[in-house]
Amino acid sequence: MVRLIIKDLAKAKGLNQSQLQLKAGVTAQLLNRYWNNHTSSVALEQLDKIARALDVLPGDLIVRDGGKEESVA
């Protein structure tokens, strides 16, 4: 399973949710869902806006949670 680490990256850069929302130019509702991992899908365009605001690559916003990984083979 994967999860977003937007909250962790933002806090490391000294940004709260409201500040990041304004800097990224996304809606408060969308950022709140992503910030708290209350979503099962993400819009790539919105993820890119957030990544740019945090000065990271979009892939840096996503991590694989611990636990048993499924084989793709």
PDB file of N, CA, C and O in Angstrom, chain B, residues numbered from 101:
ATOM      1  N   MET B 101       0.847  -1.179   0.000  1.00  0.00           N
ATOM      2  CA  MET B 101       0.000   0.000   0.000  1.00  0.00           C
ATOM      3  C   MET B 101       0.891   1.240   0.000  1.00  0.00           C
ATOM      4  O   MET B 101       1.964   1.241   0.603  1.00  0.00           O
ATOM      5  N   VAL B 102       0.451   2.269  -0.662  1.00  0.00           N
ATOM      6  CA  VAL B 102       1.203   3.521  -0.696  1.00  0.00           C
ATOM      7  C   VAL B 102       0.435   4.605   0.043  1.00  0.00           C
ATOM      8  O   VAL B 102      -0.783   4.533   0.210  1.00  0.00           O
ATOM      9  N   ARG B 103       1.181   5.609   0.478  1.00  0.00           N
ATOM     10  CA  ARG B 103       0.547   6.739   1.147  1.00  0.00           C
ATOM     11  C   ARG B 103       1.295   8.010   0.779  1.00  0.00           C
ATOM     12  O   ARG B 103       2.446   7.970   0.344  1.00  0.00           O
ATOM     13  N   LEU B 104       0.627   9.125   0.959  1.00  0.00           N
ATOM     14  CA  LEU B 104       1.217  10.432   0.690  1.00  0.00           C
ATOM     15  C   LEU B 104       1.912  10.955   1.943  1.00  0.00           C
ATOM     16  O   LEU B 104       1.429  10.761   3.059  1.00  0.00           O
ATOM     17  N   ILE B 105       3.047  11.618   1.750  1.00  0.00           N
ATOM     18  CA  ILE B 105       3.773  12.193   2.887  1.00  0.00           C
ATOM     19  C   ILE B 105       3.853  13.718   2.757  1.00  0.00           C
ATOM     20  O   ILE B 105       4.838  14.339   3.156  1.00  0.00           O
ATOM     21  N   ILE B 106       2.815  14.294   2.201  1.00  0.00           N
ATOM     22  CA  ILE B 106       2.773  15.744   2.002  1.00  0.00           C
ATOM     23  C   ILE B 106       2.903  16.473   3.334  1.00  0.00           C
ATOM     24  O   ILE B 106       3.648  17.448   3.433  1.00  0.00           O
ATOM     25  N   LYS B 107       2.194  16.016   4.355  1.00  0.00           N
ATOM     26  CA  LYS B 107       2.244  16.666   5.665  1.00  0.00           C
ATOM     27  C   LYS B 107       3.671  16.681   6.209  1.00  0.00           C
ATOM     28  O   LYS B 107       4.140  17.710   6.697  1.00  0.00           O
ATOM     29  N   ASP B 108       4.356  15.550   6.128  1.00  0.00           N
ATOM     30  CA  ASP B 108       5.724  15.449   6.646  1.00  0.00           C
ATOM     31  C   ASP B 108       6.670  16.395   5.914  1.00  0.00           C
ATOM     32  O   ASP B 108       7.471  17.089   6.541  1.00  0.00           O
ATOM     33  N   LEU B 109       6.576  16.421   4.583  1.00  0.00           N
ATOM     34  CA  LEU B 109       7.459  17.278   3.795  1.00  0.00           C
ATOM     35  C   LEU B 109       7.164  18.752   4.034  1.00  0.00           C
ATOM     36  O   LEU B 109       8.082  19.567   4.125  1.00  0.00           O
ATOM     37  N   ALA B 110       5.895  19.090   4.134  1.00  0.00           N
ATOM     38  CA  ALA B 110       5.524  20.486   4.372  1.00  0.00           C
ATOM     39  C   ALA B 110       6.039  20.955   5.729  1.00  0.00           C
ATOM     40  O   ALA B 110       6.617  22.037   5.835  1.00  0.00           O
ATOM     41  N   LYS B 111       5.832  20.153   6.756  1.00  0.00           N
ATOM     42  CA  LYS B 111       6.282  20.533   8.096  1.00  0.00           C
ATOM     43  C   LYS B 111       7.800  20.667   8.145  1.00  0.00           C
ATOM     44  O   LYS B 111       8.324  21.542   8.833  1.00  0.00           O
ATOM     45  N   ALA B 112       8.511  19.798   7.414  1.00  0.00           N
ATOM     46  CA  ALA B 112       9.970  19.878   7.362  1.00  0.00           C
ATOM     47  C   ALA B 112      10.428  21.186   6.718  1.00  0.00           C
ATOM     48  O   ALA B 112      11.527  21.669   6.993  1.00  0.00           O
ATOM     49  N   LYS B 113       9.587  21.749   5.868  1.00  0.00           N
ATOM     50  CA  LYS B 113       9.909  23.016   5.202  1.00  0.00           C
ATOM     51  C   LYS B 113       9.263  24.207   5.903  1.00  0.00           C
ATOM     52  O   LYS B 113       9.302  25.329   5.398  1.00  0.00           O
ATOM     53  N   GLY B 114       8.668  23.957   7.069  1.00  0.00           N
ATOM     54  CA  GLY B 114       8.089  25.032   7.861  1.00  0.00           C
ATOM     55  C   GLY B 114       6.757  25.554   7.356  1.00  0.00           C
ATOM     56  O   GLY B 114       6.382  26.692   7.641  1.00  0.00           O
ATOM     57  N   LEU B 115       6.039  24.724   6.603  1.00  0.00           N
ATOM     58  CA  LEU B 115       4.750  25.144   6.052  1.00  0.00           C
ATOM     59  C   LEU B 115       3.605  24.405   6.732  1.00  0.00           C
ATOM     60  O   LEU B 115       3.684  23.197   6.953  1.00  0.00           O
ATOM     61  N   ASN B 116       2.548  25.126   7.061  1.00  0.00           N
ATOM     62  CA  ASN B 116       1.353  24.452   7.542  1.00  0.00           C
ATOM     63  C   ASN B 116       0.429  24.204   6.346  1.00  0.00           C
ATOM     64  O   ASN B 116       0.748  24.584   5.220  1.00  0.00           O
ATOM     65  N   GLN B 117      -0.687  23.581   6.594  1.00  0.00           N
ATOM     66  CA  GLN B 117      -1.594  23.202   5.507  1.00  0.00           C
ATOM     67  C   GLN B 117      -2.110  24.421   4.739  1.00  0.00           C
ATOM     68  O   GLN B 117      -2.169  24.396   3.510  1.00  0.00           O
ATOM     69  N   SER B 118      -2.480  25.475   5.445  1.00  0.00           N
ATOM     70  CA  SER B 118      -3.000  26.676   4.782  1.00  0.00           C
ATOM     71  C   SER B 118      -1.942  27.344   3.913  1.00  0.00           C
ATOM     72  O   SER B 118      -2.229  27.783   2.799  1.00  0.00           O
ATOM     73  N   GLN B 119      -0.730  27.416   4.424  1.00  0.00           N
ATOM     74  CA  GLN B 119       0.355  28.031   3.657  1.00  0.00           C
ATOM     75  C   GLN B 119       0.644  27.240   2.388  1.00  0.00           C
ATOM     76  O   GLN B 119       0.831  27.822   1.320  1.00  0.00           O
ATOM     77  N   LEU B 120       0.682  25.919   2.502  1.00  0.00           N
ATOM     78  CA  LEU B 120       0.949  25.085   1.337  1.00  0.00           C
ATOM     79  C   LEU B 120      -0.191  25.189   0.333  1.00  0.00           C
ATOM     80  O   LEU B 120       0.046  25.233  -0.874  1.00  0.00           O
ATOM     81  N   GLN B 121      -1.405  25.228   0.817  1.00  0.00           N
ATOM     82  CA  GLN B 121      -2.567  25.336  -0.073  1.00  0.00           C
ATOM     83  C   GLN B 121      -2.481  26.597  -0.923  1.00  0.00           C
ATOM     84  O   GLN B 121      -2.731  26.554  -2.128  1.00  0.00           O
ATOM     85  N   LEU B 122      -2.134  27.703  -0.311  1.00  0.00           N
ATOM     86  CA  LEU B 122      -2.001  28.964  -1.047  1.00  0.00           C
ATOM     87  C   LEU B 122      -0.818  28.928  -2.013  1.00  0.00           C
ATOM     88  O   LEU B 122      -0.924  29.379  -3.154  1.00  0.00           O
ATOM     89  N   LYS B 123       0.294  28.396  -1.552  1.00  0.00           N
ATOM     90  CA  LYS B 123       1.503  28.339  -2.383  1.00  0.00           C
ATOM     91  C   LYS B 123       1.311  27.430  -3.591  1.00  0.00           C
ATOM     92  O   LYS B 123       1.798  27.731  -4.681  1.00  0.00           O
ATOM     93  N   ALA B 124       0.602  26.319  -3.400  1.00  0.00           N
ATOM     94  CA  ALA B 124       0.403  25.347  -4.479  1.00  0.00           C
ATOM     95  C   ALA B 124      -0.742  25.737  -5.406  1.00  0.00           C
ATOM     96  O   ALA B 124      -0.781  25.311  -6.560  1.00  0.00           O
ATOM     97  N   GLY B 125      -1.666  26.540  -4.910  1.00  0.00           N
ATOM     98  CA  GLY B 125      -2.805  26.923  -5.736  1.00  0.00           C
ATOM     99  C   GLY B 125      -3.813  25.805  -5.933  1.00  0.00           C
ATOM    100  O   GLY B 125      -4.415  25.674  -6.999  1.00  0.00           O
ATOM    101  N   VAL B 126      -3.987  25.002  -4.893  1.00  0.00           N
ATOM    102  CA  VAL B 126      -4.985  23.929  -4.929  1.00  0.00           C
ATOM    103  C   VAL B 126      -6.076  24.264  -3.919  1.00  0.00           C
ATOM    104  O   VAL B 126      -5.894  25.134  -3.067  1.00  0.00           O
ATOM    105  N   THR B 127      -7.202  23.578  -4.014  1.00  0.00           N
ATOM    106  CA  THR B 127      -8.289  23.859  -3.080  1.00  0.00           C
ATOM    107  C   THR B 127      -7.956  23.321  -1.692  1.00  0.00           C
ATOM    108  O   THR B 127      -7.201  22.360  -1.543  1.00  0.00           O
ATOM    109  N   ALA B 128      -8.533  23.958  -0.691  1.00  0.00           N
ATOM    110  CA  ALA B 128      -8.327  23.517   0.684  1.00  0.00           C
ATOM    111  C   ALA B 128      -8.862  22.102   0.878  1.00  0.00           C
ATOM    112  O   ALA B 128      -8.260  21.300   1.592  1.00  0.00           O
ATOM    113  N   GLN B 129      -9.990  21.795   0.247  1.00  0.00           N
ATOM    114  CA  GLN B 129     -10.593  20.469   0.376  1.00  0.00           C
ATOM    115  C   GLN B 129      -9.671  19.389  -0.191  1.00  0.00           C
ATOM    116  O   GLN B 129      -9.470  18.348   0.435  1.00  0.00           O
ATOM    117  N   LEU B 130      -9.115  19.638  -1.374  1.00  0.00           N
ATOM    118  CA  LEU B 130      -8.226  18.654  -1.986  1.00  0.00           C
ATOM    119  C   LEU B 130      -6.984  18.446  -1.133  1.00  0.00           C
ATOM    120  O   LEU B 130      -6.603  17.309  -0.855  1.00  0.00           O
ATOM    121  N   LEU B 131      -6.350  19.537  -0.716  1.00  0.00           N
ATOM    122  CA  LEU B 131      -5.131  19.397   0.076  1.00  0.00           C
ATOM    123  C   LEU B 131      -5.420  18.703   1.398  1.00  0.00           C
ATOM    124  O   LEU B 131      -4.605  17.905   1.862  1.00  0.00           O
ATOM    125  N   ASN B 132      -6.551  18.984   2.009  1.00  0.00           N
ATOM    126  CA  ASN B 132      -6.899  18.318   3.264  1.00  0.00           C
ATOM    127  C   ASN B 132      -6.999  16.806   3.076  1.00  0.00           C
ATOM    128  O   ASN B 132      -6.532  16.041   3.921  1.00  0.00           O
ATOM    129  N   ARG B 133      -7.608  16.374   1.972  1.00  0.00           N
ATOM    130  CA  ARG B 133      -7.705  14.932   1.697  1.00  0.00           C
ATOM    131  C   ARG B 133      -6.320  14.319   1.514  1.00  0.00           C
ATOM    132  O   ARG B 133      -6.028  13.262   2.074  1.00  0.00           O
ATOM    133  N   TYR B 134      -5.477  14.973   0.742  1.00  0.00           N
ATOM    134  CA  TYR B 134      -4.128  14.458   0.496  1.00  0.00           C
ATOM    135  C   TYR B 134      -3.273  14.534   1.763  1.00  0.00           C
ATOM    136  O   TYR B 134      -2.526  13.602   2.064  1.00  0.00           O
ATOM    137  N   TRP B 135      -3.378  15.615   2.488  1.00  0.00           N
ATOM    138  CA  TRP B 135      -2.605  15.864   3.714  1.00  0.00           C
ATOM    139  C   TRP B 135      -2.862  14.756   4.735  1.00  0.00           C
ATOM    140  O   TRP B 135      -1.943  14.283   5.403  1.00  0.00           O
ATOM    141  N   ASN B 136      -4.135  14.349   4.842  1.00  0.00           N
ATOM    142  CA  ASN B 136      -4.535  13.344   5.831  1.00  0.00           C
ATOM    143  C   ASN B 136      -4.686  11.940   5.253  1.00  0.00           C
ATOM    144  O   ASN B 136      -5.173  11.039   5.935  1.00  0.00           O
ATOM    145  N   ASN B 137      -4.272  11.748   4.004  1.00  0.00           N
ATOM    146  CA  ASN B 137      -4.352  10.443   3.340  1.00  0.00           C
ATOM    147  C   ASN B 137      -5.767   9.889   3.320  1.00  0.00           C
ATOM    148  O   ASN B 137      -5.980   8.697   3.542  1.00  0.00           O
ATOM    149  N   HIS B 138      -6.727  10.753   3.054  1.00  0.00           N
ATOM    150  CA  HIS B 138      -8.123  10.338   2.944  1.00  0.00           C
ATOM    151  C   HIS B 138      -8.524  10.263   1.477  1.00  0.00           C
ATOM    152  O   HIS B 138      -9.531  10.840   1.067  1.00  0.00           O
ATOM    153  N   THR B 139      -7.733   9.555   0.703  1.00  0.00           N
ATOM    154  CA  THR B 139      -8.008   9.400  -0.721  1.00  0.00           C
ATOM    155  C   THR B 139      -7.411   8.093  -1.206  1.00  0.00           C
ATOM    156  O   THR B 139      -6.398   7.630  -0.681  1.00  0.00           O
ATOM    157  N   SER B 140      -8.035   7.506  -2.197  1.00  0.00           N
ATOM    158  CA  SER B 140      -7.493   6.278  -2.781  1.00  0.00           C
ATOM    159  C   SER B 140      -6.928   6.537  -4.170  1.00  0.00           C
ATOM    160  O   SER B 140      -6.377   5.636  -4.802  1.00  0.00           O
ATOM    161  N   SER B 141      -7.068   7.777  -4.644  1.00  0.00           N
ATOM    162  CA  SER B 141      -6.490   8.150  -5.935  1.00  0.00           C
ATOM    163  C   SER B 141      -6.073   9.615  -5.871  1.00  0.00           C
ATOM    164  O   SER B 141      -6.568  10.382  -5.045  1.00  0.00           O
ATOM    165  N   VAL B 142      -5.159   9.983  -6.754  1.00  0.00           N
ATOM    166  CA  VAL B 142      -4.695  11.367  -6.793  1.00  0.00           C
ATOM    167  C   VAL B 142      -4.743  11.884  -8.222  1.00  0.00           C
ATOM    168  O   VAL B 142      -4.591  11.122  -9.177  1.00  0.00           O
ATOM    169  N   ALA B 143      -4.954  13.177  -8.355  1.00  0.00           N
ATOM    170  CA  ALA B 143      -4.905  13.821  -9.665  1.00  0.00           C
ATOM    171  C   ALA B 143      -3.459  14.254  -9.898  1.00  0.00           C
ATOM    172  O   ALA B 143      -2.900  15.018  -9.111  1.00  0.00           O
ATOM    173  N   LEU B 144      -2.861  13.767 -10.971  1.00  0.00           N
ATOM    174  CA  LEU B 144      -1.452  14.044 -11.223  1.00  0.00           C
ATOM    175  C   LEU B 144      -1.160  15.533 -11.351  1.00  0.00           C
ATOM    176  O   LEU B 144      -0.123  16.000 -10.880  1.00  0.00           O
ATOM    177  N   GLU B 145      -2.049  16.277 -11.973  1.00  0.00           N
ATOM    178  CA  GLU B 145      -1.839  17.720 -12.122  1.00  0.00           C
ATOM    179  C   GLU B 145      -1.782  18.405 -10.757  1.00  0.00           C
ATOM    180  O   GLU B 145      -0.953  19.287 -10.533  1.00  0.00           O
ATOM    181  N   GLN B 146      -2.660  17.998  -9.856  1.00  0.00           N
ATOM    182  CA  GLN B 146      -2.689  18.586  -8.516  1.00  0.00           C
ATOM    183  C   GLN B 146      -1.461  18.164  -7.711  1.00  0.00           C
ATOM    184  O   GLN B 146      -0.882  18.968  -6.981  1.00  0.00           O
ATOM    185  N   LEU B 147      -1.072  16.902  -7.851  1.00  0.00           N
ATOM    186  CA  LEU B 147       0.114  16.405  -7.162  1.00  0.00           C
ATOM    187  C   LEU B 147       1.349  17.168  -7.630  1.00  0.00           C
ATOM    188  O   LEU B 147       2.228  17.481  -6.827  1.00  0.00           O
ATOM    189  N   ASP B 148       1.419  17.467  -8.921  1.00  0.00           N
ATOM    190  CA  ASP B 148       2.541  18.223  -9.466  1.00  0.00           C
ATOM    191  C   ASP B 148       2.577  19.634  -8.888  1.00  0.00           C
ATOM    192  O   ASP B 148       3.655  20.143  -8.581  1.00  0.00           O
ATOM    193  N   LYS B 149       1.434  20.268  -8.735  1.00  0.00           N
ATOM    194  CA  LYS B 149       1.381  21.612  -8.148  1.00  0.00           C
ATOM    195  C   LYS B 149       1.915  21.597  -6.716  1.00  0.00           C
ATOM    196  O   LYS B 149       2.667  22.485  -6.313  1.00  0.00           O
ATOM    197  N   ILE B 150       1.521  20.589  -5.963  1.00  0.00           N
ATOM    198  CA  ILE B 150       1.967  20.469  -4.571  1.00  0.00           C
ATOM    199  C   ILE B 150       3.466  20.199  -4.526  1.00  0.00           C
ATOM    200  O   ILE B 150       4.182  20.785  -3.714  1.00  0.00           O
ATOM    201  N   ALA B 151       3.937  19.319  -5.391  1.00  0.00           N
ATOM    202  CA  ALA B 151       5.367  19.006  -5.442  1.00  0.00           C
ATOM    203  C   ALA B 151       6.185  20.250  -5.775  1.00  0.00           C
ATOM    204  O   ALA B 151       7.216  20.505  -5.153  1.00  0.00           O
ATOM    205  N   ARG B 152       5.729  21.013  -6.743  1.00  0.00           N
ATOM    206  CA  ARG B 152       6.445  22.246  -7.117  1.00  0.00           C
ATOM    207  C   ARG B 152       6.485  23.228  -5.944  1.00  0.00           C
ATOM    208  O   ARG B 152       7.507  23.873  -5.709  1.00  0.00           O
ATOM    209  N   ALA B 153       5.390  23.341  -5.218  1.00  0.00           N
ATOM    210  CA  ALA B 153       5.341  24.249  -4.071  1.00  0.00           C
ATOM    211  C   ALA B 153       6.310  23.814  -2.975  1.00  0.00           C
ATOM    212  O   ALA B 153       6.826  24.645  -2.228  1.00  0.00           O
ATOM    213  N   LEU B 154       6.550  22.510  -2.885  1.00  0.00           N
ATOM    214  CA  LEU B 154       7.474  21.973  -1.882  1.00  0.00           C
ATOM    215  C   LEU B 154       8.892  21.814  -2.422  1.00  0.00           C
ATOM    216  O   LEU B 154       9.800  21.418  -1.691  1.00  0.00           O
ATOM    217  N   ASP B 155       9.079  22.124  -3.702  1.00  0.00           N
ATOM    218  CA  ASP B 155      10.375  22.002  -4.371  1.00  0.00           C
ATOM    219  C   ASP B 155      10.903  20.564  -4.319  1.00  0.00           C
ATOM    220  O   ASP B 155      12.069  20.317  -4.008  1.00  0.00           O
ATOM    221  N   VAL B 156      10.003  19.626  -4.635  1.00  0.00           N
ATOM    222  CA  VAL B 156      10.365  18.207  -4.722  1.00  0.00           C
ATOM    223  C   VAL B 156       9.758  17.639  -5.997  1.00  0.00           C
ATOM    224  O   VAL B 156       8.963  18.302  -6.662  1.00  0.00           O
ATOM    225  N   LEU B 157      10.132  16.422  -6.332  1.00  0.00           N
ATOM    226  CA  LEU B 157       9.519  15.732  -7.462  1.00  0.00           C
ATOM    227  C   LEU B 157       8.202  15.105  -7.017  1.00  0.00           C
ATOM    228  O   LEU B 157       8.061  14.751  -5.846  1.00  0.00           O
ATOM    229  N   PRO B 158       7.236  14.959  -7.920  1.00  0.00           N
ATOM    230  CA  PRO B 158       5.961  14.349  -7.530  1.00  0.00           C
ATOM    231  C   PRO B 158       6.129  12.980  -6.859  1.00  0.00           C
ATOM    232  O   PRO B 158       5.398  12.658  -5.922  1.00  0.00           O
ATOM    233  N   GLY B 159       7.062  12.195  -7.321  1.00  0.00           N
ATOM    234  CA  GLY B 159       7.287  10.876  -6.728  1.00  0.00           C
ATOM    235  C   GLY B 159       7.762  10.933  -5.288  1.00  0.00           C
ATOM    236  O   GLY B 159       7.602   9.969  -4.538  1.00  0.00           O
ATOM    237  N   ASP B 160       8.348  12.062  -4.896  1.00  0.00           N
ATOM    238  CA  ASP B 160       8.812  12.220  -3.517  1.00  0.00           C
ATOM    239  C   ASP B 160       7.657  12.344  -2.529  1.00  0.00           C
ATOM    240  O   ASP B 160       7.858  12.227  -1.320  1.00  0.00           O
ATOM    241  N   LEU B 161       6.461  12.578  -3.032  1.00  0.00           N
ATOM    242  CA  LEU B 161       5.291  12.746  -2.166  1.00  0.00           C
ATOM    243  C   LEU B 161       4.641  11.419  -1.786  1.00  0.00           C
ATOM    244  O   LEU B 161       3.726  11.380  -0.963  1.00  0.00           O
ATOM    245  N   ILE B 162       5.122  10.334  -2.392  1.00  0.00           N
ATOM    246  CA  ILE B 162       4.492   9.024  -2.217  1.00  0.00           C
ATOM    247  C   ILE B 162       5.504   8.032  -1.659  1.00  0.00           C
ATOM    248  O   ILE B 162       6.631   7.955  -2.148  1.00  0.00           O
ATOM    249  N   VAL B 163       5.116   7.279  -0.649  1.00  0.00           N
ATOM    250  CA  VAL B 163       5.959   6.216  -0.100  1.00  0.00           C
ATOM    251  C   VAL B 163       5.144   4.939   0.018  1.00  0.00           C
ATOM    252  O   VAL B 163       3.917   4.966   0.110  1.00  0.00           O
ATOM    253  N   ARG B 164       5.846   3.838   0.015  1.00  0.00           N
ATOM    254  CA  ARG B 164       5.199   2.545   0.237  1.00  0.00           C
ATOM    255  C   ARG B 164       5.206   2.274   1.733  1.00  0.00           C
ATOM    256  O   ARG B 164       6.252   2.324   2.378  1.00  0.00           O
ATOM    257  N   ASP B 165       4.042   1.989   2.272  1.00  0.00           N
ATOM    258  CA  ASP B 165       3.924   1.648   3.687  1.00  0.00           C
ATOM    259  C   ASP B 165       4.560   0.300   3.950  1.00  0.00           C
ATOM    260  O   ASP B 165       4.703  -0.522   3.045  1.00  0.00           O
ATOM    261  N   GLY B 166       4.939   0.081   5.199  1.00  0.00           N
ATOM    262  CA  GLY B 166       5.455  -1.217   5.596  1.00  0.00           C
ATOM    263  C   GLY B 166       4.378  -2.274   5.467  1.00  0.00           C
ATOM    264  O   GLY B 166       3.228  -1.968   5.150  1.00  0.00           O
ATOM    265  N   GLY B 167       4.742  -3.475   5.705  1.00  0.00           N
ATOM    266  CA  GLY B 167       3.781  -4.559   5.556  1.00  0.00           C
ATOM    267  C   GLY B 167       4.174  -5.461   4.416  1.00  0.00           C
ATOM    268  O   GLY B 167       5.150  -5.207   3.710  1.00  0.00           O
ATOM    269  N   LYS B 168       3.421  -6.495   4.244  1.00  0.00           N
ATOM    270  CA  LYS B 168       3.730  -7.482   3.221  1.00  0.00           C
ATOM    271  C   LYS B 168       3.477  -6.912   1.833  1.00  0.00           C
ATOM    272  O   LYS B 168       2.395  -6.407   1.535  1.00  0.00           O
ATOM    273  N   GLU B 169       4.503  -7.005   0.991  1.00  0.00           N
ATOM    274  CA  GLU B 169       4.371  -6.544  -0.385  1.00  0.00           C
ATOM    275  C   GLU B 169       3.872  -7.686  -1.247  1.00  0.00           C
ATOM    276  O   GLU B 169       4.232  -8.845  -1.043  1.00  0.00           O
ATOM    277  N   GLU B 170       3.039  -7.340  -2.212  1.00  0.00           N
ATOM    278  CA  GLU B 170       2.516  -8.347  -3.121  1.00  0.00           C
ATOM    279  C   GLU B 170       3.443  -8.506  -4.305  1.00  0.00           C
ATOM    280  O   GLU B 170       4.012  -7.529  -4.793  1.00  0.00           O
ATOM    281  N   SER B 171       3.595  -9.710  -4.761  1.00  0.00           N
ATOM    282  CA  SER B 171       4.423  -9.988  -5.926  1.00  0.00           C
ATOM    283  C   SER B 171       3.651  -9.664  -7.193  1.00  0.00           C
ATOM    284  O   SER B 171       2.456  -9.942  -7.297  1.00  0.00           O
ATOM    285  N   VAL B 172       4.353  -9.069  -8.161  1.00  0.00           N
ATOM    286  CA  VAL B 172       3.730  -8.719  -9.427  1.00  0.00           C
ATOM    287  C   VAL B 172       3.987  -9.804 -10.460  1.00  0.00           C
ATOM    288  O   VAL B 172       3.353  -9.818 -11.516  1.00  0.00           O
ATOM    289  N   ALA B 173       4.896 -10.700 -10.172  1.00  0.00           N
ATOM    290  CA  ALA B 173       5.297 -11.740 -11.137  1.00  0.00           C
ATOM    291  C   ALA B 173       4.211 -12.729 -11.438  1.00  0.00           C
ATOM    292  O   ALA B 173       4.417 -13.649 -12.229  1.00  0.00           O
TER     293      ALA B 173
END
